Amino acid sequence: MDAAEPADRGRVLRILRDVTEESGYASAVEALSRMADAGSGMDAATASLLAAGIANGREVVTYDEPVDMSAYDAVFSAGGGGADA
């Protein structure tokens, strides 16, 4: 954050403030740190979701069985609602 432009620094500090209210300071800092390490942009939605997962100890959702999305693929391909639509 030290190397960021003043406008970006202010935006990230506002995100930190808001996410801290939701999930606590430690979780907010950890979320922003992970985002910075990943080289992703700093946006409030991602920070909020990531911090919430860190705060509640369930960072990654694991399923007992693989999730089968083929029914949704069939619906979208039949209706022409693919990613390019």
GIUR-V700036 format. One record per residue. N is the residue number from 1. PHI is phi as a letter, one per 40 degrees, with the letter a starting at -180 (999 if undefined). Layout:
N_PHI ; N_PHI
This chain:
1_999 ; 2_c ; 3_c ; 4_c ; 5_c ; 6_d ; 7_c ; 8_c ; 9_c ; 10_c ; 11_c ; 12_c ; 13_c ; 14_c ; 15_c ; 16_d ; 17_c ; 18_c ; 19_c ; 20_c ; 21_c ; 22_c ; 23_b ; 24_g ; 25_c ; 26_c ; 27_c ; 28_c ; 29_c ; 30_c ; 31_c ; 32_c ; 33_c ; 34_c ; 35_c ; 36_c ; 37_c ; 38_c ; 39_g ; 40_c ; 41_c ; 42_c ; 43_b ; 44_c ; 45_c ; 46_c ; 47_c ; 48_c ; 49_c ; 50_c ; 51_c ; 52_c ; 53_c ; 54_c ; 55_c ; 56_c ; 57_g ; 58_b ; 59_c ; 60_b ; 61_c ; 62_b ; 63_b ; 64_c ; 65_b ; 66_c ; 67_c ; 68_b ; 69_b ; 70_c ; 71_c ; 72_c ; 73_d ; 74_c ; 75_c ; 76_c ; 77_c ; 78_c ; 79_c ; 80_g ; 81_c ; 82_c ; 83_c ; 84_c ; 85_c
